[in-house]
Amino acid sequence: MPRPPLPLGTHGEIRCYKVAEKRYRARTKYRDYDGTVRHVERMGTSKTGAKENLKQALRDRARSVAGDEVTAASKVADVAGMWLRELEESDKALRTKRTYRDAWDRDLSTPVGALRVSEVTVSVATRVLRSIHDNAGSGSAKHAKVVLSGVLAIAVRHDAIPSNPVNEVTLPKASGKRSAKQKTVITREEYTRLRKHLAASDKAVRRDLPDVVDALAALGCRIGELLALDWSKIDFGAGTIRIEGTVIREKGVGLFVQPHTKSSAGMRTVTAPGWFVDLLRRRHEATGTEWVFPSASGTLRDPDNTRADLRELVAETEWVGLHPHAFRHLVATRLDEAGLSAREIADYLGHDRVSMTQDVYMNRKTVGDSAARALADLHRED
């Protein structure tokens, strides 16, 4: 006989899995009040903690899902709770989830939490978001805008308000002075000079920055993706590299490899230029750790510390404020100059999409060797 379905508002057996050191995922099936069975999971620093976090979420879910009725009189804080629960159950990266939770707790809960959704007009949303921009910066304002828009989108779906007022809010542009502190574009000529500068610095060599910079220029990947590479991801025979995770830090847990990248498109296998494969061979013969680019002690390397190291070594030079993303721009430019299509470049860099049509009809995960050929002469002297 088939197993009877779960009663509405109940869950099945809770299973717990270890995903990293002092990090556990508790997971179960929950039958919502629309009759659909969905997976619900929560994280914790121990099995018991993960299970308790999941049980608390299930209790909250039972109370809210059973009678979630958003009206014009609903408090924004209550609707925000619904949005944050949806966020937790989404497949967004852990860093993204934490950023949006912090944006609500730090910047939005006090100014809008007690308001009714009908009271959040375009003028109110503009005043709140521009205040965040002035007091906390453009980055915080952008995150707050995403969160508030998502919260009020739930109210729109429930017909509590006719439209989303946040869509009409325009934030001020970041000032040129603030943007100038960060260098996110680098040319091939600048890169060539940068390599010589780093190679001549004992401090840069001790911190392994010459090879890190070369790796970024070869792969065009995000710094967290690079530092998550272990030797099992390298196929020396084929000259390919699997980019399948990113290093992040979570409060109370520390550094660990998140087993997926920023987006599904970021989960990719690339054919690297030959000079970079040779560099990896030399490192593999010399290293005794599982990580391709480890810390000085052989453990996972911190992306934030690596960015800081790079900034320190180029302070008061032509590359002041250099950010690892500059090498993504370098790679994209080189591939474009070599005549690769926008789709090929997006595949190599792990961009989410070029367009909806290309994503739907050209969904490739393994990139050919045309990108490697285009980058093959990056170390050739003019």
LOSEMI-257831 format. One record per residue (C-alpha): residue in one letter; x, y, z. Coordinates in nm, 4 decimals. Example, Ala and Ser with C-alpha at 12.3 -4.5 7.8 and 13.67 -1.06 7.14 Angstrom:
<site aa="A" px="1.2300" py="-0.4500" pz="0.7800"/>
<site aa="S" px="1.3670" py="-0.1060" pz="0.7140"/>
// end
This chain:
<site aa="M" px="0.0000" py="0.0000" pz="0.0000"/>
<site aa="P" px="0.1270" py="0.3516" pz="-0.0728"/>
<site aa="R" px="0.2416" py="0.5515" pz="0.2259"/>
<site aa="P" px="-0.0337" py="0.7907" pz="0.3428"/>
<site aa="P" px="0.0459" py="1.1584" pz="0.2874"/>
<site aa="L" px="0.1579" py="1.3794" pz="0.5715"/>
<site aa="P" px="-0.1284" py="1.5638" pz="0.7392"/>
<site aa="L" px="-0.1426" py="1.9329" pz="0.6536"/>
<site aa="G" px="0.0980" py="2.1423" pz="0.8587"/>
<site aa="T" px="0.3161" py="1.8486" pz="0.9695"/>
<site aa="H" px="0.6652" py="1.7310" pz="0.8857"/>
<site aa="G" px="0.8420" py="1.4023" pz="0.8349"/>
<site aa="E" px="1.1601" py="1.2642" pz="0.9878"/>
<site aa="I" px="1.4353" py="1.5205" pz="1.0528"/>
<site aa="R" px="1.7715" py="1.4163" pz="0.9100"/>
<site aa="C" px="2.0983" py="1.5892" pz="0.9909"/>
<site aa="Y" px="2.4128" py="1.6083" pz="0.7761"/>
<site aa="K" px="2.7604" py="1.7422" pz="0.8447"/>
<site aa="V" px="2.8602" py="1.9891" pz="0.5711"/>
<site aa="A" px="3.1774" py="2.1363" pz="0.7235"/>
<site aa="E" px="3.3699" py="2.1520" pz="1.0475"/>
<site aa="K" px="3.1229" py="2.2624" pz="1.3198"/>
<site aa="R" px="2.8513" py="2.3083" pz="1.0575"/>
<site aa="Y" px="2.5435" py="2.0867" pz="1.0201"/>
<site aa="R" px="2.2321" py="2.0946" pz="0.8033"/>
<site aa="A" px="1.8998" py="1.9637" pz="0.9400"/>
<site aa="R" px="1.6440" py="1.8832" pz="0.6708"/>
<site aa="T" px="1.2914" py="1.7443" pz="0.6545"/>
<site aa="K" px="0.9792" py="1.7366" pz="0.4403"/>
<site aa="Y" px="0.6912" py="1.9638" pz="0.5368"/>
<site aa="R" px="0.3377" py="1.9492" pz="0.3950"/>
<site aa="D" px="0.2145" py="2.3043" pz="0.3517"/>
<site aa="Y" px="-0.1479" py="2.4061" pz="0.3818"/>
<site aa="D" px="-0.1777" py="2.4129" pz="0.0027"/>
<site aa="G" px="-0.1104" py="2.0377" pz="0.0072"/>
<site aa="T" px="0.2387" py="2.0676" pz="-0.1424"/>
<site aa="V" px="0.5251" py="1.8839" pz="0.0254"/>
<site aa="R" px="0.8376" py="2.0985" pz="0.0413"/>
<site aa="H" px="1.1869" py="2.0535" pz="0.1815"/>
<site aa="V" px="1.2720" py="2.2772" pz="0.4768"/>
<site aa="E" px="1.6225" py="2.3022" pz="0.6210"/>
<site aa="R" px="1.8219" py="2.5004" pz="0.8729"/>
<site aa="M" px="2.1908" py="2.5186" pz="0.9662"/>
<site aa="G" px="2.3638" py="2.4990" pz="1.3026"/>
<site aa="T" px="2.7055" py="2.4548" pz="1.4612"/>
<site aa="S" px="2.6029" py="2.1144" pz="1.6008"/>
<site aa="K" px="2.3501" py="1.8452" pz="1.5175"/>
<site aa="T" px="2.1362" py="1.9469" pz="1.8133"/>
<site aa="G" px="2.1577" py="2.3148" pz="1.7230"/>
<site aa="A" px="2.0644" py="2.2523" pz="1.3600"/>
<site aa="K" px="1.7656" py="2.0394" pz="1.4611"/>
<site aa="E" px="1.6459" py="2.2974" pz="1.7152"/>
<site aa="N" px="1.6750" py="2.5738" pz="1.4538"/>
<site aa="L" px="1.4706" py="2.3622" pz="1.2131"/>
<site aa="K" px="1.2045" py="2.2820" pz="1.4733"/>
<site aa="Q" px="1.1708" py="2.6516" pz="1.5552"/>
<site aa="A" px="1.1338" py="2.7314" pz="1.1843"/>
<site aa="L" px="0.8680" py="2.4614" pz="1.1484"/>
<site aa="R" px="0.6715" py="2.6035" pz="1.4407"/>
<site aa="D" px="0.6882" py="2.9503" pz="1.2887"/>
<site aa="R" px="0.5913" py="2.8106" pz="0.9513"/>
<site aa="A" px="0.2890" py="2.6302" pz="1.0913"/>
<site aa="R" px="0.1660" py="2.9501" pz="1.2557"/>
<site aa="S" px="0.2226" py="3.1682" pz="0.9512"/>
<site aa="V" px="0.1431" py="2.9458" pz="0.6545"/>
<site aa="A" px="-0.1838" py="2.8320" pz="0.8045"/>
<site aa="G" px="-0.3188" py="3.1836" pz="0.8165"/>
<site aa="D" px="-0.0913" py="3.4017" pz="0.6082"/>
<site aa="E" px="-0.3292" py="3.6754" pz="0.5059"/>
<site aa="V" px="-0.1622" py="3.9987" pz="0.4093"/>
<site aa="T" px="-0.3897" py="4.2998" pz="0.4037"/>
<site aa="A" px="-0.3374" py="4.6743" pz="0.3743"/>
<site aa="A" px="-0.3372" py="4.6864" pz="0.7556"/>
<site aa="S" px="-0.0639" py="4.4212" pz="0.7981"/>
<site aa="K" px="0.2533" py="4.5420" pz="0.9675"/>
<site aa="V" px="0.5588" py="4.5588" pz="0.7437"/>
<site aa="A" px="0.7555" py="4.3646" pz="1.0071"/>
<site aa="D" px="0.5125" py="4.0714" pz="0.9827"/>
<site aa="V" px="0.5346" py="4.0623" pz="0.6038"/>
<site aa="A" px="0.9136" py="4.0937" pz="0.6303"/>
<site aa="G" px="0.9115" py="3.7778" pz="0.8433"/>
<site aa="M" px="0.7393" py="3.5956" pz="0.5589"/>
<site aa="W" px="0.9920" py="3.7272" pz="0.3068"/>
<site aa="L" px="1.2871" py="3.6304" pz="0.5260"/>
<site aa="R" px="1.1494" py="3.2766" pz="0.5615"/>
<site aa="E" px="1.1228" py="3.2505" pz="0.1838"/>
<site aa="L" px="1.4783" py="3.3790" pz="0.1603"/>
<site aa="E" px="1.6054" py="3.1114" pz="0.3999"/>
<site aa="E" px="1.4403" py="2.8380" pz="0.1938"/>
<site aa="S" px="1.5742" py="2.9707" pz="-0.1364"/>
<site aa="D" px="1.8894" py="2.8506" pz="-0.3105"/>
<site aa="K" px="2.0634" py="3.1860" pz="-0.2766"/>
<site aa="A" px="2.4187" py="3.1869" pz="-0.1455"/>
<site aa="L" px="2.4657" py="3.1962" pz="0.2319"/>
<site aa="R" px="2.6492" py="3.5279" pz="0.2082"/>
<site aa="T" px="2.3557" py="3.6780" pz="0.0178"/>
<site aa="K" px="2.1071" py="3.5529" pz="0.2756"/>
<site aa="R" px="2.3136" py="3.6991" pz="0.5578"/>
<site aa="T" px="2.3507" py="4.0320" pz="0.3750"/>
<site aa="Y" px="1.9745" py="4.0674" pz="0.3296"/>
<site aa="R" px="1.8938" py="3.9590" pz="0.6869"/>
<site aa="D" px="2.1414" py="4.2163" pz="0.8159"/>
<site aa="A" px="1.9942" py="4.4831" pz="0.5871"/>
<site aa="W" px="1.6498" py="4.4276" pz="0.7406"/>
<site aa="D" px="1.7711" py="4.4081" pz="1.1012"/>
<site aa="R" px="2.0168" py="4.6976" pz="1.0817"/>
<site aa="D" px="1.8606" py="4.9447" pz="0.8367"/>
<site aa="L" px="1.4888" py="4.8732" pz="0.7869"/>
<site aa="S" px="1.3276" py="4.7166" pz="1.0913"/>
<site aa="T" px="1.3232" py="5.0399" pz="1.2935"/>
<site aa="P" px="1.2122" py="5.2943" pz="1.0286"/>
<site aa="V" px="0.9454" py="5.0804" pz="0.8575"/>
<site aa="G" px="0.8766" py="4.7739" pz="1.0737"/>
<site aa="A" px="0.5837" py="4.9269" pz="1.2638"/>
<site aa="L" px="0.4225" py="5.0797" pz="0.9542"/>
<site aa="R" px="0.1246" py="4.9185" pz="0.7818"/>
<site aa="V" px="0.2006" py="4.8120" pz="0.4263"/>
<site aa="S" px="-0.0481" py="5.0674" pz="0.2894"/>
<site aa="E" px="0.1501" py="5.3420" pz="0.4621"/>
<site aa="V" px="0.4688" py="5.2695" pz="0.2683"/>
<site aa="T" px="0.4183" py="5.5094" pz="-0.0194"/>
<site aa="V" px="0.6747" py="5.6125" pz="-0.2792"/>
<site aa="S" px="0.7633" py="5.9188" pz="-0.0730"/>
<site aa="V" px="0.8067" py="5.7141" pz="0.2475"/>
<site aa="A" px="1.0210" py="5.4522" pz="0.0738"/>
<site aa="T" px="1.2300" py="5.7256" pz="-0.0890"/>
<site aa="R" px="1.2869" py="5.9049" pz="0.2414"/>
<site aa="V" px="1.3891" py="5.5845" pz="0.4212"/>
<site aa="L" px="1.6217" py="5.4547" pz="0.1495"/>
<site aa="R" px="1.7858" py="5.7917" pz="0.0890"/>
<site aa="S" px="1.8455" py="5.8269" pz="0.4628"/>
<site aa="I" px="2.0214" py="5.4888" pz="0.4580"/>
<site aa="H" px="2.2230" py="5.6044" pz="0.1580"/>
<site aa="D" px="2.3342" py="5.9227" pz="0.3352"/>
<site aa="N" px="2.4145" py="5.7576" pz="0.6685"/>
<site aa="A" px="2.5435" py="5.4111" pz="0.5717"/>
<site aa="G" px="2.6492" py="5.4437" pz="0.2077"/>
<site aa="S" px="2.5285" py="5.3411" pz="-0.1356"/>
<site aa="G" px="2.5956" py="4.9699" pz="-0.0810"/>
<site aa="S" px="2.3723" py="4.9510" pz="0.2255"/>
<site aa="A" px="2.1021" py="5.1492" pz="0.0467"/>
<site aa="K" px="2.1054" py="4.9119" pz="-0.2505"/>
<site aa="H" px="2.0705" py="4.6071" pz="-0.0248"/>
<site aa="A" px="1.7927" py="4.7741" pz="0.1736"/>
<site aa="K" px="1.6097" py="4.8555" pz="-0.1489"/>
<site aa="V" px="1.6206" py="4.4905" pz="-0.2584"/>
<site aa="V" px="1.4841" py="4.3764" pz="0.0780"/>
<site aa="L" px="1.2071" py="4.6349" pz="0.1010"/>
<site aa="S" px="1.1061" py="4.5665" pz="-0.2587"/>
<site aa="G" px="1.0861" py="4.1935" pz="-0.1862"/>
<site aa="V" px="0.8789" py="4.2479" pz="0.1274"/>
<site aa="L" px="0.6276" py="4.4724" pz="-0.0474"/>
<site aa="A" px="0.6134" py="4.2363" pz="-0.3453"/>
<site aa="I" px="0.4458" py="3.9871" pz="-0.1112"/>
<site aa="A" px="0.1865" py="4.2524" pz="-0.0264"/>
<site aa="V" px="0.1256" py="4.3058" pz="-0.3984"/>
<site aa="R" px="0.0796" py="3.9317" pz="-0.4522"/>
<site aa="H" px="-0.1848" py="3.9298" pz="-0.1788"/>
<site aa="D" px="-0.3614" py="4.2305" pz="-0.3357"/>
<site aa="A" px="-0.2931" py="4.4289" pz="-0.0190"/>
<site aa="I" px="-0.1480" py="4.7167" pz="-0.2249"/>
<site aa="P" px="-0.1945" py="4.7844" pz="-0.5963"/>
<site aa="S" px="0.1748" py="4.8213" pz="-0.6878"/>
<site aa="N" px="0.5194" py="4.8145" pz="-0.5378"/>
<site aa="P" px="0.6228" py="5.1691" pz="-0.4394"/>
<site aa="V" px="0.9925" py="5.0753" pz="-0.4204"/>
<site aa="N" px="0.9974" py="5.0350" pz="-0.7988"/>
<site aa="E" px="0.9596" py="5.4118" pz="-0.8270"/>
<site aa="V" px="1.2491" py="5.4951" pz="-0.5913"/>
<site aa="T" px="1.5693" py="5.6264" pz="-0.7493"/>
<site aa="L" px="1.8803" py="5.6244" pz="-0.5337"/>
<site aa="P" px="2.1600" py="5.8795" pz="-0.5766"/>
<site aa="K" px="2.4618" py="5.7609" pz="-0.7690"/>
<site aa="A" px="2.7708" py="5.6752" pz="-0.5706"/>
<site aa="S" px="3.0052" py="5.9716" pz="-0.5537"/>
<site aa="G" px="3.3107" py="5.9678" pz="-0.7755"/>
<site aa="K" px="3.5315" py="6.0142" pz="-0.4706"/>
<site aa="R" px="3.4020" py="5.6929" pz="-0.3119"/>
<site aa="S" px="3.4303" py="5.4907" pz="-0.6352"/>
<site aa="A" px="3.7857" py="5.6087" pz="-0.7001"/>
<site aa="K" px="3.9094" py="5.4185" pz="-0.3950"/>
<site aa="Q" px="3.8540" py="5.0897" pz="-0.5745"/>
<site aa="K" px="4.0210" py="4.9951" pz="-0.9025"/>
<site aa="T" px="3.8111" py="4.7366" pz="-1.0856"/>
<site aa="V" px="3.9586" py="4.7670" pz="-1.4362"/>
<site aa="I" px="4.3109" py="4.6732" pz="-1.5433"/>
<site aa="T" px="4.4642" py="4.6576" pz="-1.8897"/>
<site aa="R" px="4.7045" py="4.3969" pz="-2.0201"/>
<site aa="E" px="4.9923" py="4.6452" pz="-2.0016"/>
<site aa="E" px="4.9076" py="4.7308" pz="-1.6400"/>
<site aa="Y" px="4.8873" py="4.3607" pz="-1.5589"/>
<site aa="T" px="5.2321" py="4.2997" pz="-1.7095"/>
<site aa="R" px="5.3810" py="4.5762" pz="-1.4952"/>
<site aa="L" px="5.1925" py="4.4513" pz="-1.1893"/>
<site aa="R" px="5.3428" py="4.1031" pz="-1.2260"/>
<site aa="K" px="5.6930" py="4.2492" pz="-1.2250"/>
<site aa="H" px="5.6092" py="4.4678" pz="-0.9241"/>
<site aa="L" px="5.4811" py="4.1721" pz="-0.7203"/>
<site aa="A" px="5.7647" py="3.9399" pz="-0.8248"/>
<site aa="A" px="6.0164" py="4.1962" pz="-0.6989"/>
<site aa="S" px="5.8480" py="4.2229" pz="-0.3562"/>
<site aa="D" px="5.9571" py="3.9730" pz="-0.0898"/>
<site aa="K" px="5.6380" py="4.0422" pz="0.1059"/>
<site aa="A" px="5.4201" py="3.9746" pz="-0.2008"/>
<site aa="V" px="5.6055" py="3.6496" pz="-0.2714"/>
<site aa="R" px="5.5697" py="3.5371" pz="0.0924"/>
<site aa="R" px="5.1961" py="3.5997" pz="0.0674"/>
<site aa="D" px="5.1799" py="3.4074" pz="-0.2617"/>
<site aa="L" px="5.0322" py="3.7062" pz="-0.4452"/>
<site aa="P" px="5.2154" py="3.6619" pz="-0.7797"/>
<site aa="D" px="5.0525" py="3.3221" pz="-0.8367"/>
<site aa="V" px="4.7152" py="3.4395" pz="-0.7036"/>
<site aa="V" px="4.7143" py="3.7324" pz="-0.9463"/>
<site aa="D" px="4.8188" py="3.5071" pz="-1.2358"/>
<site aa="A" px="4.5367" py="3.2665" pz="-1.1468"/>
<site aa="L" px="4.2801" py="3.5474" pz="-1.1482"/>
<site aa="A" px="4.4090" py="3.6644" pz="-1.4861"/>
<site aa="A" px="4.3913" py="3.3108" pz="-1.6262"/>
<site aa="L" px="4.0480" py="3.2140" pz="-1.4995"/>
<site aa="G" px="3.8653" py="3.5436" pz="-1.4524"/>
<site aa="C" px="3.6954" py="3.3832" pz="-1.1542"/>
<site aa="R" px="3.5823" py="3.5425" pz="-0.8293"/>
<site aa="I" px="3.8400" py="3.5422" pz="-0.5497"/>
<site aa="G" px="3.6262" py="3.3123" pz="-0.3324"/>
<site aa="E" px="3.5944" py="3.0632" pz="-0.6201"/>
<site aa="L" px="3.9707" py="3.0603" pz="-0.6685"/>
<site aa="L" px="4.0508" py="2.9993" pz="-0.3020"/>
<site aa="A" px="3.7948" py="2.7143" pz="-0.2874"/>
<site aa="L" px="3.9905" py="2.5104" pz="-0.5451"/>
<site aa="D" px="4.1381" py="2.1856" pz="-0.4243"/>
<site aa="W" px="4.3567" py="1.9540" pz="-0.6304"/>
<site aa="S" px="4.0704" py="1.7149" pz="-0.7061"/>
<site aa="K" px="3.9207" py="1.9907" pz="-0.9249"/>
<site aa="I" px="4.2249" py="2.0009" pz="-1.1549"/>
<site aa="D" px="4.2552" py="1.7653" pz="-1.4539"/>
<site aa="F" px="4.6126" py="1.8086" pz="-1.5735"/>
<site aa="G" px="4.5649" py="1.5732" pz="-1.8673"/>
<site aa="A" px="4.2719" py="1.7652" pz="-2.0109"/>
<site aa="G" px="4.3891" py="2.1021" pz="-1.8847"/>
<site aa="T" px="4.0501" py="2.1690" pz="-1.7265"/>
<site aa="I" px="3.9459" py="2.3149" pz="-1.3922"/>
<site aa="R" px="3.6120" py="2.2586" pz="-1.2182"/>
<site aa="I" px="3.4844" py="2.5680" pz="-1.0392"/>
<site aa="E" px="3.2192" py="2.4371" pz="-0.8041"/>
<site aa="G" px="3.2261" py="2.6338" pz="-0.4806"/>
<site aa="T" px="3.3372" py="2.9475" pz="-0.3022"/>
<site aa="V" px="3.5024" py="3.0293" pz="0.0303"/>
<site aa="I" px="3.2860" py="3.2255" pz="0.2718"/>
<site aa="R" px="3.2971" py="3.3114" pz="0.6398"/>
<site aa="E" px="2.9955" py="3.2700" pz="0.8647"/>
<site aa="K" px="2.9657" py="3.4060" pz="1.2147"/>
<site aa="G" px="3.0146" py="3.1325" pz="1.4724"/>
<site aa="V" px="3.1454" py="2.8884" pz="1.2112"/>
<site aa="G" px="3.4458" py="3.0505" pz="1.0451"/>
<site aa="L" px="3.5773" py="2.9848" pz="0.6957"/>
<site aa="F" px="3.4352" py="2.6995" pz="0.4891"/>
<site aa="V" px="3.3725" py="2.6095" pz="0.1261"/>
<site aa="Q" px="3.0146" py="2.6681" pz="0.0205"/>
<site aa="P" px="2.9434" py="2.3802" pz="-0.2248"/>
<site aa="H" px="2.8040" py="2.6089" pz="-0.4944"/>
<site aa="T" px="2.8969" py="2.9375" pz="-0.6569"/>
<site aa="K" px="2.7114" py="3.2692" pz="-0.6655"/>
<site aa="S" px="2.4684" py="3.1371" pz="-0.9267"/>
<site aa="S" px="2.4030" py="2.8100" pz="-1.1083"/>
<site aa="A" px="2.5894" py="2.9457" pz="-1.4122"/>
<site aa="G" px="2.8987" py="2.9735" pz="-1.1949"/>
<site aa="M" px="2.9168" py="2.5941" pz="-1.1592"/>
<site aa="R" px="3.1413" py="2.5406" pz="-1.4594"/>
<site aa="T" px="3.4364" py="2.3532" pz="-1.6046"/>
<site aa="V" px="3.6859" py="2.5673" pz="-1.7946"/>
<site aa="T" px="3.9814" py="2.4826" pz="-2.0156"/>
<site aa="A" px="4.2651" py="2.6937" pz="-1.8777"/>
<site aa="P" px="4.5485" py="2.8491" pz="-2.0833"/>
<site aa="G" px="4.8572" py="2.6289" pz="-2.1039"/>
<site aa="W" px="5.0838" py="2.8654" pz="-1.9097"/>
<site aa="F" px="4.8484" py="2.8505" pz="-1.6138"/>
<site aa="V" px="4.8291" py="2.4691" pz="-1.6229"/>
<site aa="D" px="5.2110" py="2.4682" pz="-1.6102"/>
<site aa="L" px="5.1960" py="2.6984" pz="-1.3074"/>
<site aa="L" px="4.9554" py="2.4581" pz="-1.1370"/>
<site aa="R" px="5.1835" py="2.1633" pz="-1.2082"/>
<site aa="R" px="5.4725" py="2.3411" pz="-1.0365"/>
<site aa="R" px="5.2536" py="2.4224" pz="-0.7367"/>
<site aa="H" px="5.1212" py="2.0666" pz="-0.7161"/>
<site aa="E" px="5.4728" py="1.9266" pz="-0.7021"/>
<site aa="A" px="5.5735" py="2.1707" pz="-0.4277"/>
<site aa="T" px="5.2624" py="2.1841" pz="-0.2085"/>
<site aa="G" px="5.1596" py="1.9486" pz="0.0670"/>
<site aa="T" px="4.8059" py="2.0754" pz="0.1220"/>
<site aa="E" px="4.4712" py="1.9920" pz="-0.0353"/>
<site aa="W" px="4.4088" py="2.3544" pz="-0.1358"/>
<site aa="V" px="4.5556" py="2.4963" pz="-0.4530"/>
<site aa="F" px="4.5997" py="2.8426" pz="-0.2990"/>
<site aa="P" px="4.6137" py="2.7855" pz="0.0789"/>
<site aa="S" px="4.6915" py="3.0226" pz="0.3636"/>
<site aa="A" px="5.0450" py="3.0416" pz="0.5039"/>
<site aa="S" px="4.9523" py="2.7642" pz="0.7478"/>
<site aa="G" px="4.8109" py="2.5384" pz="0.4751"/>
<site aa="T" px="4.4457" py="2.5942" pz="0.5623"/>
<site aa="L" px="4.1682" py="2.7656" pz="0.3694"/>
<site aa="R" px="4.2719" py="3.1145" pz="0.2676"/>
<site aa="D" px="4.0440" py="3.4053" pz="0.3612"/>
<site aa="P" px="3.9194" py="3.6070" pz="0.0587"/>
<site aa="D" px="3.8933" py="3.9256" pz="0.2682"/>
<site aa="N" px="4.2516" py="3.8903" pz="0.3911"/>
<site aa="T" px="4.3705" py="3.8245" pz="0.0363"/>
<site aa="R" px="4.1997" py="4.1407" pz="-0.0884"/>
<site aa="A" px="4.3631" py="4.3323" pz="0.1965"/>
<site aa="D" px="4.7052" py="4.1846" pz="0.1125"/>
<site aa="L" px="4.6660" py="4.2929" pz="-0.2485"/>
<site aa="R" px="4.5580" py="4.6452" pz="-0.1507"/>
<site aa="E" px="4.8553" py="4.6755" pz="0.0838"/>
<site aa="L" px="5.1098" py="4.5671" pz="-0.1774"/>
<site aa="V" px="4.9843" py="4.8146" pz="-0.4388"/>
<site aa="A" px="4.9309" py="5.1106" pz="-0.2060"/>
<site aa="E" px="5.0861" py="5.4302" pz="-0.3421"/>
<site aa="T" px="5.1350" py="5.2727" pz="-0.6871"/>
<site aa="E" px="4.9494" py="5.3044" pz="-1.0154"/>
<site aa="W" px="4.7291" py="5.0126" pz="-0.9054"/>
<site aa="V" px="4.6136" py="5.1686" pz="-0.5767"/>
<site aa="G" px="4.2755" py="5.0268" pz="-0.4717"/>
<site aa="L" px="4.3125" py="4.7224" pz="-0.6985"/>
<site aa="H" px="4.0222" py="4.4788" pz="-0.6526"/>
<site aa="P" px="4.0316" py="4.1125" pz="-0.7679"/>
<site aa="H" px="3.7303" py="4.1833" pz="-0.9901"/>
<site aa="A" px="3.9626" py="4.3872" pz="-1.2130"/>
<site aa="F" px="4.0958" py="4.0597" pz="-1.3514"/>
<site aa="R" px="3.7466" py="3.9489" pz="-1.4550"/>
<site aa="H" px="3.7344" py="4.2658" pz="-1.6627"/>
<site aa="L" px="4.0797" py="4.1899" pz="-1.8058"/>
<site aa="V" px="3.9779" py="3.8382" pz="-1.9082"/>
<site aa="A" px="3.6469" py="3.9539" pz="-2.0558"/>
<site aa="T" px="3.8284" py="4.2190" pz="-2.2609"/>
<site aa="R" px="4.0883" py="3.9731" pz="-2.3917"/>
<site aa="L" px="3.8232" py="3.7193" pz="-2.4893"/>
<site aa="D" px="3.6178" py="3.9866" pz="-2.6622"/>
<site aa="E" px="3.9252" py="4.1070" pz="-2.8560"/>
<site aa="A" px="3.9862" py="3.7464" pz="-2.9623"/>
<site aa="G" px="3.6399" py="3.7307" pz="-3.1182"/>
<site aa="L" px="3.4662" py="3.5011" pz="-2.8693"/>
<site aa="S" px="3.0900" py="3.5349" pz="-2.8544"/>
<site aa="A" px="2.9122" py="3.6899" pz="-2.5589"/>
<site aa="R" px="2.7846" py="3.3429" pz="-2.4684"/>
<site aa="E" px="3.1370" py="3.1961" pz="-2.4628"/>
<site aa="I" px="3.2637" py="3.4795" pz="-2.2471"/>
<site aa="A" px="2.9716" py="3.4438" pz="-2.0059"/>
<site aa="D" px="3.0341" py="3.0686" pz="-1.9820"/>
<site aa="Y" px="3.4025" py="3.1207" pz="-1.9035"/>
<site aa="L" px="3.3395" py="3.3841" pz="-1.6374"/>
<site aa="G" px="3.0387" py="3.2078" pz="-1.4874"/>
<site aa="H" px="2.8028" py="3.4992" pz="-1.5451"/>
<site aa="D" px="2.4398" py="3.4197" pz="-1.4761"/>
<site aa="R" px="2.3119" py="3.4972" pz="-1.8245"/>
<site aa="V" px="2.3662" py="3.6967" pz="-2.1412"/>
<site aa="S" px="1.9960" py="3.6941" pz="-2.2183"/>
<site aa="M" px="1.7001" py="3.4718" pz="-2.1393"/>
<site aa="T" px="1.7070" py="3.3206" pz="-2.4878"/>
<site aa="Q" px="2.0723" py="3.2269" pz="-2.4625"/>
<site aa="D" px="2.0233" py="3.0773" pz="-2.1180"/>
<site aa="V" px="1.7309" py="2.8628" pz="-2.2280"/>
<site aa="Y" px="1.8705" py="2.7446" pz="-2.5601"/>
<site aa="M" px="2.2471" py="2.7532" pz="-2.5018"/>
<site aa="N" px="2.2830" py="2.6118" pz="-2.1518"/>
<site aa="R" px="2.6431" py="2.4864" pz="-2.1630"/>
<site aa="K" px="2.8444" py="2.3962" pz="-1.8549"/>
<site aa="T" px="3.1775" py="2.2856" pz="-2.0095"/>
<site aa="V" px="3.3672" py="2.5533" pz="-2.1967"/>
<site aa="G" px="3.5752" py="2.4729" pz="-2.5059"/>
<site aa="D" px="3.9405" py="2.5606" pz="-2.5529"/>
<site aa="S" px="3.8837" py="2.8837" pz="-2.7466"/>
<site aa="A" px="3.9048" py="3.0828" pz="-2.4225"/>
<site aa="A" px="4.2340" py="2.9130" pz="-2.3320"/>
<site aa="R" px="4.3768" py="2.9962" pz="-2.6753"/>
<site aa="A" px="4.2738" py="3.3593" pz="-2.6375"/>
<site aa="L" px="4.4546" py="3.3820" pz="-2.3025"/>
<site aa="A" px="4.7585" py="3.1792" pz="-2.4105"/>
<site aa="D" px="4.9702" py="3.4849" pz="-2.4968"/>
<site aa="L" px="4.8931" py="3.6806" pz="-2.1800"/>
<site aa="H" px="5.2471" py="3.6113" pz="-2.0509"/>
<site aa="R" px="5.4200" py="3.6723" pz="-2.3829"/>
<site aa="E" px="5.6361" py="3.9832" pz="-2.3841"/>
<site aa="D" px="5.5485" py="4.2451" pz="-2.6452"/>
// end
